[in-house]
């Protein structure tokens, strides 16, 4: 079946890699599993071999027909866009914890990660194929060029690991980029964020212009006086750039700026 560029389809064709991906899910009989974009079923076959309860989301009507006929009701097929689905209702139907295993269309990566951040408490294990560059950002540490607001936000709720490097030749059609399979596990030592809105605003401001210092990024948002006061209270050198700060620094700044 020909992949549709409009839906960002690139079908994995290597069964060995499919097996390795599903193995990262640490599946057990009866597990509740979601799959996004099952395509022609290369991951689906591996997932179902573990005798789990699977719900899969497929937007392509051609594939919906194929999957329905091929699997004959062995799993729940949602003929909908995962980004538009009612997650709260579906989670209530399935129960939790949930596991997610997917080779996702790369064009939905950012909004999907935002949903996984929002619903993190319901997932015990997430295995995702993403672009190599995205994996580098998600797994980045401070002082890295890949360190970003996305890195910081997701690390508040997940420990993220780069697990399998997948060459672009393992897909049909062949995409322009290589891929990486990442593993997301619930973070056990989640920090307390007292002022979430302030925290997000501080991060966004710090990275508004990566080459600029914290001072130059904060002044347009806070003004010169508050920026200087925040620097003095935090004892953080605002001549640094956003990528040089640790998670604890952003938490401190979000708490201090709320009191200015």
C-alpha positions as a Markdown table, in Angstrom:
| # | Residue | x | y | z |
|---|---|---|---|---|
| 1 | Unk | 0.0 | 0.0 | 0.0 |
| 2 | Unk | 1.4 | 3.4 | -1.1 |
| 3 | Unk | 2.3 | 5.7 | 1.8 |
| 4 | Unk | 0.6 | 9.1 | 1.9 |
| 5 | Unk | 2.9 | 12.0 | 2.2 |
| 6 | Unk | 0.1 | 14.2 | 3.5 |
| 7 | Unk | -0.2 | 11.9 | 6.6 |
| 8 | Unk | 3.5 | 11.7 | 7.1 |
| 9 | Unk | 3.6 | 8.0 | 6.5 |
| 10 | Unk | 6.9 | 6.1 | 6.4 |
| 11 | Unk | 6.3 | 2.4 | 7.0 |
| 12 | Unk | 8.9 | 0.5 | 9.0 |
| 13 | Unk | 9.9 | -2.6 | 7.0 |
| 14 | Unk | 12.4 | -4.3 | 9.2 |
| 15 | Unk | 10.8 | -7.0 | 11.4 |
| 16 | Unk | 13.9 | -7.4 | 13.6 |
| 17 | Unk | 13.7 | -3.7 | 14.6 |
| 18 | Unk | 10.0 | -4.0 | 15.2 |
| 19 | Unk | 10.6 | -6.8 | 17.6 |
| 20 | Unk | 13.3 | -4.8 | 19.4 |
| 21 | Unk | 11.0 | -1.8 | 19.7 |
| 22 | Unk | 8.1 | -3.9 | 21.2 |
| 23 | Unk | 10.6 | -5.6 | 23.6 |
| 24 | Unk | 11.3 | -2.1 | 25.1 |
| 25 | Unk | 7.6 | -2.0 | 26.1 |
| 26 | Unk | 8.3 | -4.8 | 28.6 |
| 27 | Unk | 4.9 | -6.2 | 27.9 |
| 28 | Unk | 3.0 | -8.7 | 30.0 |
| 29 | Unk | -0.3 | -10.6 | 29.5 |
| 30 | Unk | -3.2 | -8.3 | 30.1 |
| 31 | Unk | -1.3 | -5.0 | 29.7 |
| 32 | Unk | -3.3 | -2.1 | 28.4 |
| 33 | Unk | -1.4 | -0.8 | 25.3 |
| 34 | Unk | -2.0 | 2.1 | 22.9 |
| 35 | Unk | -0.4 | 2.2 | 19.4 |
| 36 | Unk | -0.5 | 5.3 | 17.2 |
| 37 | Unk | -0.4 | 4.8 | 13.4 |
| 38 | Unk | -0.3 | 1.0 | 13.1 |
| 39 | Unk | 0.0 | 1.2 | 9.3 |
| 40 | Unk | 0.2 | -2.3 | 7.9 |
| 41 | Unk | 0.7 | -3.8 | 11.3 |
| 42 | Unk | 4.4 | -4.6 | 11.6 |
| 43 | Unk | 4.4 | -3.4 | 15.3 |
| 44 | Unk | 0.9 | -4.5 | 15.9 |
| 45 | Unk | 1.8 | -8.1 | 15.2 |
| 46 | Unk | 4.5 | -8.0 | 17.8 |
| 47 | Unk | 2.4 | -6.3 | 20.3 |
| 48 | Unk | -0.5 | -8.7 | 20.0 |
| 49 | Unk | 1.8 | -11.7 | 20.4 |
| 50 | Unk | 2.0 | -10.7 | 24.1 |
| 51 | Unk | -1.7 | -11.2 | 24.6 |
| 52 | Unk | -2.3 | -7.6 | 25.7 |
| 53 | Unk | -5.3 | -5.3 | 25.4 |
| 54 | Unk | -4.5 | -3.1 | 22.5 |
| 55 | Unk | -6.2 | 0.1 | 21.3 |
| 56 | Unk | -4.7 | 1.5 | 18.0 |
| 57 | Unk | -5.3 | 4.8 | 16.4 |
| 58 | Unk | -5.3 | 5.0 | 12.6 |
| 59 | Unk | -6.3 | 8.1 | 10.5 |
| 60 | Unk | -5.9 | 6.6 | 7.0 |
| 61 | Unk | -9.2 | 5.2 | 5.8 |
| 62 | Unk | -7.5 | 2.7 | 3.5 |
| 63 | Unk | -5.5 | 1.3 | 6.4 |
| 64 | Unk | -8.6 | 1.2 | 8.7 |
| 65 | Unk | -10.2 | -1.1 | 6.2 |
| 66 | Unk | -7.1 | -3.3 | 5.9 |
| 67 | Unk | -6.6 | -3.5 | 9.6 |
| 68 | Unk | -10.3 | -4.3 | 10.3 |
| 69 | Unk | -10.3 | -7.1 | 7.8 |
| 70 | Unk | -6.8 | -8.5 | 8.7 |
| 71 | Unk | -7.1 | -8.6 | 12.5 |
| 72 | Unk | -10.8 | -9.4 | 12.8 |
| 73 | Unk | -11.5 | -7.5 | 16.0 |
| 74 | Unk | -8.3 | -8.7 | 17.9 |
| 75 | Unk | -7.9 | -5.2 | 19.1 |
| 76 | Unk | -9.9 | -1.9 | 19.4 |
| 77 | Unk | -9.3 | 0.2 | 16.3 |
| 78 | Unk | -9.9 | 3.9 | 16.7 |
| 79 | Unk | -10.6 | 5.6 | 13.3 |
| 80 | Unk | -9.6 | 9.0 | 14.5 |
| 81 | Unk | -6.7 | 11.4 | 14.8 |
| 82 | Unk | -4.9 | 10.8 | 18.1 |
| 83 | Unk | -4.5 | 14.6 | 18.5 |
| 84 | Unk | -8.3 | 15.1 | 18.4 |
| 85 | Unk | -9.2 | 12.1 | 20.5 |
| 86 | Unk | -10.8 | 12.4 | 23.9 |
| 87 | Unk | -7.9 | 11.1 | 26.0 |
| 88 | Unk | -9.7 | 11.5 | 29.3 |
| 89 | Unk | -12.7 | 9.4 | 28.1 |
| 90 | Unk | -10.4 | 6.7 | 26.5 |
| 91 | Unk | -8.2 | 6.4 | 29.5 |
| 92 | Unk | -11.3 | 6.0 | 31.7 |
| 93 | Unk | -12.5 | 3.2 | 29.4 |
| 94 | Unk | -9.2 | 1.3 | 29.3 |
| 95 | Unk | -8.1 | 1.9 | 32.8 |
| 96 | Unk | -4.4 | 2.6 | 33.7 |
| 97 | Unk | -1.5 | 2.4 | 33.8 |
| 98 | Unk | -1.2 | 2.4 | 30.1 |
| 99 | Unk | 1.7 | 1.6 | 27.8 |
| 100 | Unk | 2.3 | 3.3 | 24.5 |
| 101 | Unk | 4.3 | 1.9 | 21.6 |
| 102 | Unk | 4.4 | 3.7 | 18.3 |
| 103 | Unk | 6.2 | 4.6 | 15.1 |
| 104 | Unk | 4.5 | 8.0 | 14.9 |
| 105 | Unk | 4.1 | 10.3 | 11.9 |
| 106 | Unk | 6.8 | 12.8 | 12.6 |
| 107 | Unk | 4.6 | 15.8 | 11.8 |
| 108 | Unk | 2.6 | 15.2 | 15.0 |
| 109 | Unk | 5.6 | 14.8 | 17.3 |
| 110 | Unk | 5.4 | 18.2 | 19.2 |
| 111 | Unk | 1.6 | 18.2 | 19.9 |
| 112 | Unk | 1.7 | 14.5 | 20.8 |
| 113 | Unk | 4.5 | 15.1 | 23.3 |
| 114 | Unk | 2.5 | 17.9 | 24.8 |
| 115 | Unk | -0.4 | 15.5 | 25.3 |
| 116 | Unk | 1.9 | 12.9 | 26.9 |
| 117 | Unk | 3.2 | 15.5 | 29.2 |
| 118 | Unk | -0.3 | 16.5 | 30.2 |
| 119 | Unk | -1.4 | 12.9 | 30.8 |
| 120 | Unk | 1.9 | 11.5 | 32.1 |
| 121 | Unk | 0.4 | 10.1 | 35.3 |
| 122 | Unk | -1.6 | 7.5 | 33.3 |
| 123 | Unk | 1.4 | 6.0 | 31.5 |
| 124 | Unk | 3.9 | 3.5 | 32.9 |
| 125 | Unk | 6.0 | 3.1 | 29.8 |
| 126 | Unk | 6.2 | 4.9 | 26.4 |
| 127 | Unk | 8.2 | 3.7 | 23.4 |
| 128 | Unk | 8.4 | 6.1 | 20.5 |
| 129 | Unk | 10.1 | 6.2 | 17.2 |
| 130 | Unk | 11.1 | 9.9 | 16.5 |
| 131 | Unk | 13.5 | 11.8 | 14.3 |
| 132 | Unk | 17.1 | 11.5 | 15.4 |
| 133 | Unk | 17.3 | 15.3 | 16.0 |
| 134 | Unk | 14.2 | 15.2 | 18.3 |
| 135 | Unk | 15.6 | 12.4 | 20.3 |
| 136 | Unk | 18.8 | 14.4 | 20.8 |
| 137 | Unk | 16.7 | 17.3 | 22.1 |
| 138 | Unk | 14.7 | 15.1 | 24.4 |
| 139 | Unk | 17.7 | 13.4 | 25.9 |
| 140 | Unk | 19.9 | 16.5 | 26.1 |
| 141 | Unk | 21.6 | 17.7 | 29.2 |
| 142 | Unk | 22.3 | 21.4 | 30.1 |
| 143 | Unk | 25.2 | 23.0 | 28.3 |
| 144 | Unk | 24.2 | 21.1 | 25.1 |
| 145 | Unk | 23.1 | 22.8 | 21.9 |
| 146 | Unk | 20.2 | 20.4 | 21.9 |
| 147 | Unk | 18.9 | 21.5 | 25.4 |
| 148 | Unk | 15.6 | 23.2 | 25.0 |
| 149 | Unk | 12.3 | 24.1 | 26.7 |
| 150 | Unk | 10.9 | 20.8 | 25.4 |
| 151 | Unk | 13.7 | 19.0 | 27.1 |
| 152 | Unk | 13.1 | 20.7 | 30.4 |
| 153 | Unk | 9.3 | 20.3 | 30.5 |
| 154 | Unk | 9.3 | 16.6 | 29.6 |
| 155 | Unk | 12.0 | 15.8 | 32.0 |
| 156 | Unk | 9.8 | 17.1 | 34.8 |
| 157 | Unk | 7.6 | 14.0 | 34.4 |
| 158 | Unk | 9.7 | 11.4 | 32.5 |
| 159 | Unk | 13.2 | 9.9 | 32.5 |
| 160 | Unk | 14.0 | 9.7 | 28.8 |
| 161 | Unk | 16.5 | 7.3 | 27.2 |
| 162 | Unk | 17.8 | 6.9 | 23.6 |
| 163 | Unk | 17.6 | 3.2 | 22.9 |
| 164 | Unk | 17.7 | 2.2 | 19.2 |
| 165 | Unk | 19.2 | 4.0 | 16.2 |
| 166 | Unk | 17.2 | 3.3 | 13.0 |
| 167 | Unk | 18.7 | 4.0 | 9.6 |
| 168 | Unk | 16.3 | 5.7 | 7.2 |
| 169 | Unk | 16.7 | 2.8 | 4.8 |
| 170 | Unk | 14.6 | 0.7 | 7.1 |
| 171 | Unk | 11.5 | 2.6 | 6.0 |
| 172 | Unk | 9.3 | 2.7 | 2.9 |
| 173 | Unk | 9.3 | 5.2 | 1.5 |
| 174 | Unk | 12.8 | 6.2 | 2.6 |
| 175 | Unk | 12.6 | 9.5 | 4.7 |
| 176 | Unk | 15.1 | 12.2 | 4.6 |
| 177 | Unk | 16.3 | 11.7 | 8.2 |
| 178 | Unk | 17.4 | 8.8 | 10.4 |
| 179 | Unk | 15.3 | 7.9 | 13.4 |
| 180 | Unk | 15.8 | 7.0 | 17.1 |
| 181 | Unk | 13.6 | 4.9 | 19.4 |
| 182 | Unk | 13.3 | 6.5 | 22.8 |
| 183 | Unk | 12.0 | 5.1 | 26.0 |
| 184 | Unk | 10.1 | 7.3 | 28.5 |
| 185 | Unk | 9.6 | 6.1 | 32.1 |
| 186 | Unk | 7.7 | 8.0 | 34.8 |
| 187 | Unk | 10.1 | 10.1 | 36.9 |
| 188 | Unk | 10.1 | 9.0 | 40.5 |
| 189 | Unk | 11.7 | 12.2 | 41.9 |
| 190 | Unk | 9.4 | 14.7 | 40.3 |
| 191 | Unk | 10.1 | 18.2 | 41.5 |
| 192 | Unk | 7.4 | 20.5 | 42.9 |
| 193 | Unk | 6.6 | 23.3 | 40.6 |
| 194 | Unk | 4.7 | 25.9 | 42.7 |
| 195 | Unk | 4.0 | 28.3 | 39.8 |
| 196 | Unk | 3.6 | 26.3 | 36.6 |
| 197 | Unk | 2.7 | 29.3 | 34.4 |
| 198 | Unk | 5.6 | 31.3 | 35.8 |
| 199 | Unk | 7.9 | 28.3 | 35.2 |
| 200 | Unk | 6.9 | 27.9 | 31.6 |
| 201 | Unk | 7.2 | 31.7 | 31.0 |
| 202 | Unk | 10.7 | 31.8 | 32.4 |
| 203 | Unk | 11.8 | 28.9 | 30.3 |
| 204 | Unk | 10.3 | 30.3 | 27.1 |
| 205 | Unk | 11.9 | 33.7 | 27.8 |
| 206 | Unk | 15.3 | 32.2 | 28.6 |
| 207 | Unk | 15.4 | 30.4 | 25.2 |
| 208 | Unk | 13.6 | 33.1 | 23.1 |
| 209 | Unk | 17.0 | 33.8 | 21.4 |
| 210 | Unk | 19.5 | 31.1 | 22.1 |
| 211 | Unk | 22.5 | 33.2 | 21.4 |
| 212 | Unk | 21.5 | 35.9 | 23.7 |
| 213 | Unk | 22.2 | 36.0 | 27.5 |
| 214 | Unk | 19.6 | 35.6 | 30.1 |
| 215 | Unk | 19.6 | 39.3 | 30.8 |
| 216 | Unk | 19.0 | 40.2 | 27.2 |
| 217 | Unk | 16.2 | 37.7 | 26.9 |
| 218 | Unk | 14.5 | 38.6 | 30.2 |
| 219 | Unk | 14.6 | 42.4 | 29.9 |
| 220 | Unk | 12.0 | 42.6 | 27.1 |
| 221 | Unk | 9.7 | 40.5 | 29.3 |
| 222 | Unk | 10.4 | 41.8 | 32.8 |
| 223 | Unk | 12.0 | 45.1 | 32.3 |
| 224 | Unk | 15.5 | 46.2 | 33.4 |
| 225 | Unk | 14.8 | 46.8 | 37.0 |
| 226 | Unk | 13.0 | 43.4 | 37.7 |
| 227 | Unk | 15.6 | 41.6 | 35.6 |
| 228 | Unk | 18.4 | 43.0 | 37.8 |
| 229 | Unk | 16.4 | 42.3 | 41.0 |
| 230 | Unk | 15.8 | 38.7 | 39.9 |
| 231 | Unk | 19.5 | 38.2 | 39.1 |
| 232 | Unk | 20.5 | 39.6 | 42.6 |
| 233 | Unk | 17.9 | 37.4 | 44.4 |
| 234 | Unk | 18.7 | 34.2 | 42.6 |
| 235 | Unk | 22.5 | 34.8 | 42.6 |
| 236 | Unk | 22.5 | 33.3 | 39.1 |
| 237 | Unk | 24.8 | 35.0 | 36.6 |
| 238 | Unk | 22.5 | 36.5 | 33.9 |
| 239 | Unk | 25.5 | 36.8 | 31.5 |
| 240 | Unk | 24.9 | 33.0 | 30.9 |
| 241 | Unk | 22.6 | 31.7 | 28.2 |
| 242 | Unk | 19.5 | 29.6 | 28.9 |
| 243 | Unk | 21.2 | 26.3 | 27.9 |
| 244 | Unk | 23.7 | 26.7 | 30.8 |
| 245 | Unk | 21.0 | 26.6 | 33.6 |
| 246 | Unk | 19.9 | 23.4 | 35.4 |
| 247 | Unk | 16.3 | 22.5 | 36.1 |
| 248 | Unk | 16.7 | 23.7 | 39.7 |
| 249 | Unk | 17.7 | 27.1 | 38.5 |
| 250 | Unk | 14.6 | 27.5 | 36.4 |
| 251 | Unk | 12.5 | 26.4 | 39.4 |
| 252 | Unk | 14.1 | 28.9 | 41.6 |
| 253 | Unk | 13.6 | 31.7 | 39.0 |
| 254 | Unk | 10.0 | 30.8 | 38.6 |
| 255 | Unk | 9.4 | 31.1 | 42.3 |
| 256 | Unk | 11.3 | 34.4 | 42.7 |
| 257 | Unk | 9.7 | 36.1 | 39.7 |
| 258 | Unk | 6.3 | 35.3 | 41.1 |
| 259 | Unk | 7.1 | 37.4 | 44.2 |
| 260 | Unk | 8.5 | 40.5 | 42.3 |
